[in-house]
Each structure stands twice: as C-alpha cells, then as structure tokens.
Amino acid sequence: MKKIVAKTGEYEKDGQTKGRYTNIGVILSNDNGEYVLLDPKVNLAGVFMEQRISNPGKKGDRLICSIFNDDDQQAKPSNVKAAQAEPDFDDDFPF
C-alpha cells in the first residue's frame, strides 16, 4: 500500500519549519494491477486552494501530491490537525 499525500502548508515549531499534510487516499494493488482509493471526505478543490495560498507565486491549475510507501515516516503528517482518519479498507471490492 502507498499513501497519496498533499502538502497544504507550513508552520513553525521549535524554530524549525514543518510541513502540514493532508492524506488524499491510497494506492493498492491486486492481480489486475494498481488502483487508487480516494478519501471521499477530502475536498480536492480545497486542498488545491490551500496549496495556492501557501505558495502564492506558484502558477498552474494542478493539485500536487506525493506518493509514499505505507511504512515511510515522511508520509505521516507533521501536524495532528492536518491528519485525516485512516479509511477502513476491510470491504470486499469487486475488482
């Protein structure tokens, strides 16, 4: 499993600049290949606007996301406020 994460801002803590992140979803794989499960509670337009606000000189109309392996420490949000609840993926999917 890989996490899809968007950086939505920065903040200062103990004199260091830290990133604020939003978990967008995950990439999973099965015998048919990889597929994406997006968190329906995340408003992608809102995440895009947060990226634009935190980078006012940035041009473009695309949402920038990073992909991390589930065990990467970098994929964990640095700010508890930005953390989203982990989705429950115990359901059986028809694909």
Biopython code that builds the backbone (N, CA, C, O; Angstrom):
import numpy as np
from Bio.PDB.StructureBuilder import StructureBuilder

atoms = [
    (1, "MET", "N", (0.846, -1.182, 0.000)),
    (1, "MET", "CA", (0.000, 0.000, 0.000)),
    (1, "MET", "C", (0.885, 1.237, 0.000)),
    (1, "MET", "O", (1.903, 1.292, 0.690)),
    (2, "LYS", "N", (0.480, 2.227, -0.785)),
    (2, "LYS", "CA", (1.163, 3.509, -0.840)),
    (2, "LYS", "C", (0.162, 4.601, -0.479)),
    (2, "LYS", "O", (-1.019, 4.503, -0.809)),
    (3, "LYS", "N", (0.638, 5.637, 0.195)),
    (3, "LYS", "CA", (-0.223, 6.761, 0.573)),
    (3, "LYS", "C", (-0.071, 7.897, -0.434)),
    (3, "LYS", "O", (1.025, 8.168, -0.925)),
    (4, "ILE", "N", (-1.188, 8.554, -0.731)),
    (4, "ILE", "CA", (-1.182, 9.751, -1.572)),
    (4, "ILE", "C", (-1.376, 10.934, -0.632)),
    (4, "ILE", "O", (-2.385, 11.019, 0.068)),
    (5, "VAL", "N", (-0.407, 11.847, -0.617)),
    (5, "VAL", "CA", (-0.377, 12.928, 0.362)),
    (5, "VAL", "C", (-0.123, 14.253, -0.350)),
    (5, "VAL", "O", (0.702, 14.322, -1.262)),
    (6, "ALA", "N", (-0.828, 15.302, 0.063)),
    (6, "ALA", "CA", (-0.623, 16.642, -0.491)),
    (6, "ALA", "C", (-0.127, 17.577, 0.611)),
    (6, "ALA", "O", (-0.694, 17.623, 1.703)),
    (7, "LYS", "N", (0.925, 18.310, 0.314)),
    (7, "LYS", "CA", (1.410, 19.328, 1.255)),
    (7, "LYS", "C", (0.509, 20.537, 1.117)),
    (7, "LYS", "O", (0.357, 21.089, 0.027)),
    (8, "THR", "N", (-0.092, 20.950, 2.232)),
    (8, "THR", "CA", (-1.054, 22.050, 2.186)),
    (8, "THR", "C", (-0.609, 23.283, 2.956)),
    (8, "THR", "O", (-1.379, 24.231, 3.109)),
    (9, "GLY", "N", (0.614, 23.279, 3.436)),
    (9, "GLY", "CA", (1.093, 24.463, 4.132)),
    (9, "GLY", "C", (2.317, 24.167, 4.966)),
    (9, "GLY", "O", (2.879, 23.072, 4.926)),
    (10, "GLU", "N", (2.711, 25.167, 5.719)),
    (10, "GLU", "CA", (3.859, 25.064, 6.614)),
    (10, "GLU", "C", (3.551, 25.789, 7.903)),
    (10, "GLU", "O", (2.679, 26.656, 7.961)),
    (11, "TYR", "N", (4.286, 25.415, 8.938)),
    (11, "TYR", "CA", (4.172, 26.092, 10.224)),
    (11, "TYR", "C", (5.522, 26.026, 10.924)),
    (11, "TYR", "O", (6.390, 25.245, 10.533)),
    (12, "GLU", "N", (5.699, 26.840, 11.951)),
    (12, "GLU", "CA", (6.937, 26.881, 12.715)),
    (12, "GLU", "C", (6.762, 26.139, 14.027)),
    (12, "GLU", "O", (5.767, 26.326, 14.727)),
    (13, "LYS", "N", (7.736, 25.292, 14.361)),
    (13, "LYS", "CA", (7.729, 24.592, 15.645)),
    (13, "LYS", "C", (9.170, 24.486, 16.119)),
    (13, "LYS", "O", (10.027, 23.944, 15.421)),
    (14, "ASP", "N", (9.426, 25.008, 17.307)),
    (14, "ASP", "CA", (10.765, 24.991, 17.897)),
    (14, "ASP", "C", (11.811, 25.584, 16.954)),
    (14, "ASP", "O", (12.931, 25.081, 16.869)),
    (15, "GLY", "N", (11.447, 26.646, 16.252)),
    (15, "GLY", "CA", (12.363, 27.325, 15.357)),
    (15, "GLY", "C", (12.573, 26.634, 14.016)),
    (15, "GLY", "O", (13.377, 27.096, 13.207)),
    (16, "GLN", "N", (11.870, 25.542, 13.768)),
    (16, "GLN", "CA", (12.007, 24.825, 12.504)),
    (16, "GLN", "C", (10.713, 24.926, 11.701)),
    (16, "GLN", "O", (9.618, 24.965, 12.263)),
    (17, "THR", "N", (10.859, 24.967, 10.391)),
    (17, "THR", "CA", (9.705, 24.974, 9.512)),
    (17, "THR", "C", (9.274, 23.536, 9.262)),
    (17, "THR", "O", (10.073, 22.707, 8.827)),
    (18, "LYS", "N", (8.028, 23.253, 9.535)),
    (18, "LYS", "CA", (7.456, 21.915, 9.354)),
    (18, "LYS", "C", (6.370, 21.986, 8.290)),
    (18, "LYS", "O", (5.775, 23.040, 8.070)),
    (19, "GLY", "N", (6.118, 20.870, 7.637)),
    (19, "GLY", "CA", (5.080, 20.800, 6.621)),
    (19, "GLY", "C", (3.757, 20.344, 7.208)),
    (19, "GLY", "O", (3.714, 19.544, 8.143)),
    (20, "ARG", "N", (2.688, 20.864, 6.646)),
    (20, "ARG", "CA", (1.334, 20.441, 7.004)),
    (20, "ARG", "C", (0.804, 19.632, 5.819)),
    (20, "ARG", "O", (0.839, 20.100, 4.681)),
    (21, "TYR", "N", (0.314, 18.421, 6.086)),
    (21, "TYR", "CA", (-0.067, 17.498, 5.024)),
    (21, "TYR", "C", (-1.508, 17.027, 5.170)),
    (21, "TYR", "O", (-2.057, 16.986, 6.272)),
    (22, "THR", "N", (-2.110, 16.672, 4.037)),
    (22, "THR", "CA", (-3.450, 16.084, 4.013)),
    (22, "THR", "C", (-3.353, 14.748, 3.284)),
    (22, "THR", "O", (-2.848, 14.681, 2.164)),
    (23, "ASN", "N", (-3.837, 13.694, 3.920)),
    (23, "ASN", "CA", (-3.883, 12.379, 3.279)),
    (23, "ASN", "C", (-5.050, 12.362, 2.293)),
    (23, "ASN", "O", (-6.198, 12.579, 2.683)),
    (24, "ILE", "N", (-4.759, 12.105, 1.023)),
    (24, "ILE", "CA", (-5.750, 12.125, -0.047)),
    (24, "ILE", "C", (-6.359, 10.739, -0.258)),
    (24, "ILE", "O", (-7.558, 10.618, -0.511)),
    (25, "GLY", "N", (-5.552, 9.716, -0.155)),
    (25, "GLY", "CA", (-6.014, 8.355, -0.397)),
    (25, "GLY", "C", (-4.848, 7.391, -0.398)),
    (25, "GLY", "O", (-3.778, 7.683, 0.136)),
    (26, "VAL", "N", (-5.072, 6.230, -1.009)),
    (26, "VAL", "CA", (-4.039, 5.199, -1.063)),
    (26, "VAL", "C", (-4.011, 4.559, -2.446)),
    (26, "VAL", "O", (-4.985, 4.604, -3.198)),
    (27, "ILE", "N", (-2.869, 3.964, -2.754)),
    (27, "ILE", "CA", (-2.719, 3.153, -3.963)),
    (27, "ILE", "C", (-2.557, 1.714, -3.498)),
    (27, "ILE", "O", (-1.674, 1.406, -2.697)),
    (28, "LEU", "N", (-3.400, 0.851, -3.997)),
    (28, "LEU", "CA", (-3.351, -0.569, -3.659)),
    (28, "LEU", "C", (-3.099, -1.359, -4.931)),
    (28, "LEU", "O", (-3.217, -0.825, -6.033)),
    (29, "SER", "N", (-2.756, -2.623, -4.780)),
    (29, "SER", "CA", (-2.575, -3.461, -5.960)),
    (29, "SER", "C", (-3.147, -4.839, -5.709)),
    (29, "SER", "O", (-3.228, -5.312, -4.576)),
    (30, "ASN", "N", (-3.541, -5.469, -6.806)),
    (30, "ASN", "CA", (-4.001, -6.850, -6.763)),
    (30, "ASN", "C", (-3.507, -7.532, -8.033)),
    (30, "ASN", "O", (-2.622, -7.007, -8.708)),
    (31, "ASP", "N", (-4.056, -8.676, -8.362)),
    (31, "ASP", "CA", (-3.605, -9.425, -9.541)),
    (31, "ASP", "C", (-3.824, -8.669, -10.843)),
    (31, "ASP", "O", (-3.155, -8.953, -11.836)),
    (32, "ASN", "N", (-4.744, -7.714, -10.860)),
    (32, "ASN", "CA", (-5.046, -6.946, -12.071)),
    (32, "ASN", "C", (-4.232, -5.662, -12.191)),
    (32, "ASN", "O", (-4.344, -4.963, -13.198)),
    (33, "GLY", "N", (-3.420, -5.337, -11.196)),
    (33, "GLY", "CA", (-2.600, -4.129, -11.238)),
    (33, "GLY", "C", (-2.908, -3.192, -10.081)),
    (33, "GLY", "O", (-3.545, -3.578, -9.101)),
    (34, "GLU", "N", (-2.444, -1.953, -10.215)),
    (34, "GLU", "CA", (-2.648, -0.956, -9.165)),
    (34, "GLU", "C", (-3.955, -0.214, -9.371)),
    (34, "GLU", "O", (-4.436, -0.073, -10.496)),
    (35, "TYR", "N", (-4.533, 0.267, -8.254)),
    (35, "TYR", "CA", (-5.729, 1.095, -8.307)),
    (35, "TYR", "C", (-5.693, 2.078, -7.143)),
    (35, "TYR", "O", (-4.994, 1.860, -6.154)),
    (36, "VAL", "N", (-6.444, 3.149, -7.272)),
    (36, "VAL", "CA", (-6.450, 4.237, -6.295)),
    (36, "VAL", "C", (-7.777, 4.253, -5.549)),
    (36, "VAL", "O", (-8.841, 4.112, -6.151)),
    (37, "LEU", "N", (-7.703, 4.428, -4.234)),
    (37, "LEU", "CA", (-8.886, 4.671, -3.410)),
    (37, "LEU", "C", (-8.728, 6.066, -2.822)),
    (37, "LEU", "O", (-7.856, 6.296, -1.984)),
    (38, "LEU", "N", (-9.568, 6.995, -3.257)),
    (38, "LEU", "CA", (-9.526, 8.364, -2.757)),
    (38, "LEU", "C", (-10.448, 8.513, -1.568)),
    (38, "LEU", "O", (-11.532, 7.929, -1.543)),
    (39, "ASP", "N", (-10.031, 9.285, -0.586)),
    (39, "ASP", "CA", (-10.846, 9.555, 0.587)),
    (39, "ASP", "C", (-11.966, 10.517, 0.180)),
    (39, "ASP", "O", (-11.680, 11.661, -0.175)),
    (40, "PRO", "N", (-13.230, 10.088, 0.220)),
    (40, "PRO", "CA", (-14.319, 10.954, -0.236)),
    (40, "PRO", "C", (-14.556, 12.164, 0.661)),
    (40, "PRO", "O", (-15.258, 13.093, 0.262)),
    (41, "LYS", "N", (-13.987, 12.171, 1.862)),
    (41, "LYS", "CA", (-14.161, 13.311, 2.765)),
    (41, "LYS", "C", (-13.223, 14.465, 2.433)),
    (41, "LYS", "O", (-13.392, 15.571, 2.946)),
    (42, "VAL", "N", (-12.236, 14.213, 1.578)),
    (42, "VAL", "CA", (-11.270, 15.246, 1.221)),
    (42, "VAL", "C", (-11.791, 16.035, 0.021)),
    (42, "VAL", "O", (-12.102, 15.461, -1.023)),
    (43, "ASN", "N", (-11.882, 17.336, 0.177)),
    (43, "ASN", "CA", (-12.300, 18.229, -0.895)),
    (43, "ASN", "C", (-11.042, 18.619, -1.673)),
    (43, "ASN", "O", (-10.255, 19.447, -1.215)),
    (44, "LEU", "N", (-10.858, 18.016, -2.854)),
    (44, "LEU", "CA", (-9.645, 18.269, -3.627)),
    (44, "LEU", "C", (-9.511, 19.728, -4.039)),
    (44, "LEU", "O", (-8.396, 20.241, -4.128)),
    (45, "ALA", "N", (-10.625, 20.405, -4.290)),
    (45, "ALA", "CA", (-10.568, 21.831, -4.618)),
    (45, "ALA", "C", (-10.051, 22.623, -3.420)),
    (45, "ALA", "O", (-9.302, 23.586, -3.589)),
    (46, "GLY", "N", (-10.444, 22.225, -2.214)),
    (46, "GLY", "CA", (-9.963, 22.888, -1.008)),
    (46, "GLY", "C", (-8.479, 22.653, -0.790)),
    (46, "GLY", "O", (-7.754, 23.565, -0.393)),
    (47, "VAL", "N", (-8.024, 21.434, -1.047)),
    (47, "VAL", "CA", (-6.596, 21.121, -0.926)),
    (47, "VAL", "C", (-5.808, 21.941, -1.943)),
    (47, "VAL", "O", (-4.745, 22.477, -1.628)),
    (48, "PHE", "N", (-6.331, 22.035, -3.159)),
    (48, "PHE", "CA", (-5.689, 22.846, -4.196)),
    (48, "PHE", "C", (-5.570, 24.299, -3.741)),
    (48, "PHE", "O", (-4.517, 24.916, -3.900)),
    (49, "MET", "N", (-6.634, 24.841, -3.183)),
    (49, "MET", "CA", (-6.612, 26.240, -2.724)),
    (49, "MET", "C", (-5.605, 26.424, -1.591)),
    (49, "MET", "O", (-4.925, 27.449, -1.531)),
    (50, "GLU", "N", (-5.502, 25.444, -0.694)),
    (50, "GLU", "CA", (-4.506, 25.528, 0.388)),
    (50, "GLU", "C", (-3.096, 25.570, -0.197)),
    (50, "GLU", "O", (-2.241, 26.309, 0.293)),
    (51, "GLN", "N", (-2.849, 24.773, -1.251)),
    (51, "GLN", "CA", (-1.538, 24.800, -1.893)),
    (51, "GLN", "C", (-1.283, 26.153, -2.540)),
    (51, "GLN", "O", (-0.165, 26.663, -2.478)),
    (52, "ARG", "N", (-2.299, 26.742, -3.157)),
    (52, "ARG", "CA", (-2.142, 28.050, -3.802)),
    (52, "ARG", "C", (-1.892, 29.145, -2.769)),
    (52, "ARG", "O", (-1.085, 30.047, -2.997)),
    (53, "ILE", "N", (-2.586, 29.064, -1.632)),
    (53, "ILE", "CA", (-2.414, 30.068, -0.584)),
    (53, "ILE", "C", (-1.011, 29.977, 0.013)),
    (53, "ILE", "O", (-0.383, 31.001, 0.283)),
    (54, "SER", "N", (-0.516, 28.752, 0.219)),
    (54, "SER", "CA", (0.797, 28.581, 0.840)),
    (54, "SER", "C", (1.941, 28.852, -0.146)),
    (54, "SER", "O", (3.079, 29.048, 0.280)),
    (55, "ASN", "N", (1.661, 28.866, -1.449)),
    (55, "ASN", "CA", (2.657, 29.169, -2.480)),
    (55, "ASN", "C", (2.074, 30.196, -3.451)),
    (55, "ASN", "O", (1.727, 29.840, -4.578)),
    (56, "PRO", "N", (1.958, 31.470, -3.038)),
    (56, "PRO", "CA", (1.257, 32.453, -3.861)),
    (56, "PRO", "C", (1.881, 32.697, -5.227)),
    (56, "PRO", "O", (1.167, 33.099, -6.146)),
    (57, "GLY", "N", (3.169, 32.476, -5.402)),
    (57, "GLY", "CA", (3.803, 32.704, -6.695)),
    (57, "GLY", "C", (3.681, 31.520, -7.637)),
    (57, "GLY", "O", (4.067, 31.608, -8.803)),
    (58, "LYS", "N", (3.152, 30.427, -7.144)),
    (58, "LYS", "CA", (3.048, 29.198, -7.945)),
    (58, "LYS", "C", (1.956, 29.345, -8.988)),
    (58, "LYS", "O", (0.834, 29.740, -8.671)),
    (59, "LYS", "N", (2.282, 29.031, -10.220)),
    (59, "LYS", "CA", (1.320, 29.091, -11.318)),
    (59, "LYS", "C", (0.847, 27.677, -11.641)),
    (59, "LYS", "O", (1.524, 26.702, -11.315)),
    (60, "GLY", "N", (-0.291, 27.573, -12.267)),
    (60, "GLY", "CA", (-0.783, 26.277, -12.707)),
    (60, "GLY", "C", (-2.144, 25.966, -12.135)),
    (60, "GLY", "O", (-2.647, 26.647, -11.241)),
    (61, "ASP", "N", (-2.724, 24.908, -12.683)),
    (61, "ASP", "CA", (-4.063, 24.519, -12.264)),
    (61, "ASP", "C", (-4.122, 23.042, -11.905)),
    (61, "ASP", "O", (-5.121, 22.371, -12.161)),
    (62, "ARG", "N", (-3.053, 22.544, -11.315)),
    (62, "ARG", "CA", (-2.979, 21.126, -10.940)),
    (62, "ARG", "C", (-2.707, 20.983, -9.454)),
    (62, "ARG", "O", (-1.987, 21.784, -8.859)),
    (63, "LEU", "N", (-3.286, 19.966, -8.870)),
    (63, "LEU", "CA", (-3.040, 19.611, -7.475)),
    (63, "LEU", "C", (-1.779, 18.759, -7.425)),
    (63, "LEU", "O", (-1.677, 17.777, -8.161)),
    (64, "ILE", "N", (-0.827, 19.106, -6.583)),
    (64, "ILE", "CA", (0.425, 18.372, -6.467)),
    (64, "ILE", "C", (0.324, 17.412, -5.288)),
    (64, "ILE", "O", (0.023, 17.826, -4.168)),
    (65, "CYS", "N", (0.575, 16.135, -5.541)),
    (65, "CYS", "CA", (0.541, 15.112, -4.491)),
    (65, "CYS", "C", (1.833, 14.313, -4.528)),
    (65, "CYS", "O", (2.474, 14.187, -5.572)),
    (66, "SER", "N", (2.204, 13.776, -3.374)),
    (66, "SER", "CA", (3.350, 12.877, -3.268)),
    (66, "SER", "C", (2.829, 11.479, -2.973)),
    (66, "SER", "O", (1.727, 11.309, -2.452)),
    (67, "ILE", "N", (3.635, 10.487, -3.313)),
    (67, "ILE", "CA", (3.287, 9.089, -3.047)),
    (67, "ILE", "C", (4.380, 8.502, -2.163)),
    (67, "ILE", "O", (5.565, 8.587, -2.485)),
    (68, "PHE", "N", (3.969, 7.904, -1.043)),
    (68, "PHE", "CA", (4.896, 7.302, -0.095)),
    (68, "PHE", "C", (4.493, 5.867, 0.180)),
    (68, "PHE", "O", (3.307, 5.535, 0.206)),
    (69, "ASN", "N", (5.495, 5.013, 0.385)),
    (69, "ASN", "CA", (5.191, 3.674, 0.878)),
    (69, "ASN", "C", (4.570, 3.801, 2.249)),
    (69, "ASN", "O", (4.894, 4.734, 2.984)),
    (70, "ASP", "N", (3.695, 2.900, 2.612)),
    (70, "ASP", "CA", (2.965, 2.981, 3.873)),
    (70, "ASP", "C", (3.895, 3.055, 5.079)),
    (70, "ASP", "O", (3.539, 3.664, 6.088)),
    (71, "ASP", "N", (5.069, 2.454, 4.998)),
    (71, "ASP", "CA", (5.972, 2.444, 6.144)),
    (71, "ASP", "C", (6.929, 3.633, 6.179)),
    (71, "ASP", "O", (7.731, 3.738, 7.107)),
    (72, "ASP", "N", (6.867, 4.543, 5.179)),
    (72, "ASP", "CA", (7.714, 5.744, 5.184)),
    (72, "ASP", "C", (7.289, 6.693, 6.288)),
    (72, "ASP", "O", (6.103, 6.982, 6.447)),
    (73, "GLN", "N", (8.253, 7.175, 7.046)),
    (73, "GLN", "CA", (7.965, 8.163, 8.089)),
    (73, "GLN", "C", (7.518, 9.480, 7.485)),
    (73, "GLN", "O", (6.764, 10.221, 8.115)),
    (74, "GLN", "N", (7.973, 9.791, 6.264)),
    (74, "GLN", "CA", (7.631, 11.063, 5.630)),
    (74, "GLN", "C", (6.148, 11.170, 5.329)),
    (74, "GLN", "O", (5.619, 12.276, 5.216)),
    (75, "ALA", "N", (5.473, 10.047, 5.198)),
    (75, "ALA", "CA", (4.055, 10.077, 4.828)),
    (75, "ALA", "C", (3.163, 10.470, 5.987)),
    (75, "ALA", "O", (1.987, 10.774, 5.785)),
    (76, "LYS", "N", (3.698, 10.468, 7.192)),
    (76, "LYS", "CA", (2.888, 10.817, 8.357)),
    (76, "LYS", "C", (2.844, 12.338, 8.491)),
    (76, "LYS", "O", (3.889, 12.988, 8.451)),
    (77, "PRO", "N", (1.670, 12.907, 8.646)),
    (77, "PRO", "CA", (1.572, 14.358, 8.783)),
    (77, "PRO", "C", (2.354, 14.860, 9.995)),
    (77, "PRO", "O", (2.373, 14.224, 11.048)),
    (78, "SER", "N", (2.994, 16.008, 9.825)),
    (78, "SER", "CA", (3.759, 16.600, 10.917)),
    (78, "SER", "C", (2.863, 17.315, 11.905)),
    (78, "SER", "O", (3.294, 17.636, 13.012)),
    (79, "ASN", "N", (1.625, 17.569, 11.523)),
    (79, "ASN", "CA", (0.707, 18.316, 12.359)),
    (79, "ASN", "C", (-0.533, 17.459, 12.585)),
    (79, "ASN", "O", (-1.176, 17.033, 11.626)),
    (80, "VAL", "N", (-0.868, 17.207, 13.824)),
    (80, "VAL", "CA", (-2.014, 16.355, 14.142)),
    (80, "VAL", "C", (-3.298, 16.923, 13.557)),
    (80, "VAL", "O", (-4.176, 16.165, 13.147)),
    (81, "LYS", "N", (-3.420, 18.242, 13.514)),
    (81, "LYS", "CA", (-4.618, 18.884, 12.982)),
    (81, "LYS", "C", (-4.848, 18.503, 11.519)),
    (81, "LYS", "O", (-5.993, 18.392, 11.081)),
    (82, "ALA", "N", (-3.767, 18.302, 10.764)),
    (82, "ALA", "CA", (-3.890, 18.001, 9.343)),
    (82, "ALA", "C", (-4.175, 16.526, 9.075)),
    (82, "ALA", "O", (-4.533, 16.162, 7.954)),
    (83, "ALA", "N", (-4.023, 15.688, 10.071)),
    (83, "ALA", "CA", (-4.194, 14.245, 9.862)),
    (83, "ALA", "C", (-5.661, 13.912, 9.605)),
    (83, "ALA", "O", (-6.557, 14.429, 10.271)),
    (84, "GLN", "N", (-5.882, 13.047, 8.636)),
    (84, "GLN", "CA", (-7.219, 12.563, 8.333)),
    (84, "GLN", "C", (-7.358, 11.180, 8.957)),
    (84, "GLN", "O", (-6.362, 10.477, 9.128)),
    (85, "ALA", "N", (-8.562, 10.788, 9.293)),
    (85, "ALA", "CA", (-8.788, 9.441, 9.792)),
    (85, "ALA", "C", (-8.473, 8.445, 8.693)),
    (85, "ALA", "O", (-8.816, 8.660, 7.531)),
    (86, "GLU", "N", (-7.818, 7.355, 9.064)),
    (86, "GLU", "CA", (-7.493, 6.319, 8.094)),
    (86, "GLU", "C", (-8.769, 5.627, 7.654)),
    (86, "GLU", "O", (-9.582, 5.233, 8.490)),
    (87, "PRO", "N", (-8.953, 5.474, 6.343)),
    (87, "PRO", "CA", (-10.152, 4.793, 5.859)),
    (87, "PRO", "C", (-10.118, 3.308, 6.192)),
    (87, "PRO", "O", (-9.050, 2.716, 6.348)),
    (88, "ASP", "N", (-11.294, 2.721, 6.298)),
    (88, "ASP", "CA", (-11.419, 1.300, 6.578)),
    (88, "ASP", "C", (-11.505, 0.571, 5.248)),
    (88, "ASP", "O", (-12.484, 0.726, 4.517)),
    (89, "PHE", "N", (-10.481, -0.228, 4.924)),
    (89, "PHE", "CA", (-10.432, -0.919, 3.649)),
    (89, "PHE", "C", (-10.671, -2.413, 3.800)),
    (89, "PHE", "O", (-10.136, -3.205, 3.024)),
    (90, "ASP", "N", (-11.469, -2.811, 4.790)),
    (90, "ASP", "CA", (-11.752, -4.225, 5.011)),
    (90, "ASP", "C", (-12.867, -4.751, 4.122)),
    (90, "ASP", "O", (-13.132, -5.953, 4.108)),
    (91, "ASP", "N", (-13.523, -3.868, 3.381)),
    (91, "ASP", "CA", (-14.615, -4.310, 2.497)),
    (91, "ASP", "C", (-14.059, -5.124, 1.338)),
    (91, "ASP", "O", (-12.897, -4.965, 0.963)),
    (92, "ASP", "N", (-14.888, -5.994, 0.770)),
    (92, "ASP", "CA", (-14.517, -6.721, -0.435)),
    (92, "ASP", "C", (-14.837, -5.861, -1.646)),
    (92, "ASP", "O", (-15.955, -5.363, -1.782)),
    (93, "PHE", "N", (-13.865, -5.687, -2.521)),
    (93, "PHE", "CA", (-14.064, -4.901, -3.721)),
    (93, "PHE", "C", (-14.204, -5.841, -4.907)),
    (93, "PHE", "O", (-13.521, -6.864, -4.956)),
    (94, "PRO", "N", (-15.071, -5.524, -5.868)),
    (94, "PRO", "CA", (-15.329, -6.421, -6.989)),
    (94, "PRO", "C", (-14.227, -6.424, -8.042)),
    (94, "PRO", "O", (-14.395, -7.046, -9.091)),
    (95, "PHE", "N", (-13.107, -5.750, -7.796)),
    (95, "PHE", "CA", (-12.036, -5.743, -8.797)),
    (95, "PHE", "C", (-10.734, -6.169, -8.186)),
    (95, "PHE", "O", (-9.717, -6.224, -8.878)),
]
sb = StructureBuilder()
sb.init_structure("model")
sb.init_model(0)
sb.init_chain("A")
sb.init_seg("    ")
for serial, (resi, resn, name, xyz) in enumerate(atoms, 1):
    if name == "N":
        sb.init_residue(resn, " ", resi, " ")
    sb.init_atom(name, np.array(xyz, "f"), 0.0, 1.0, " ", f" {name:<3s}", serial, name[0])
structure = sb.get_structure()
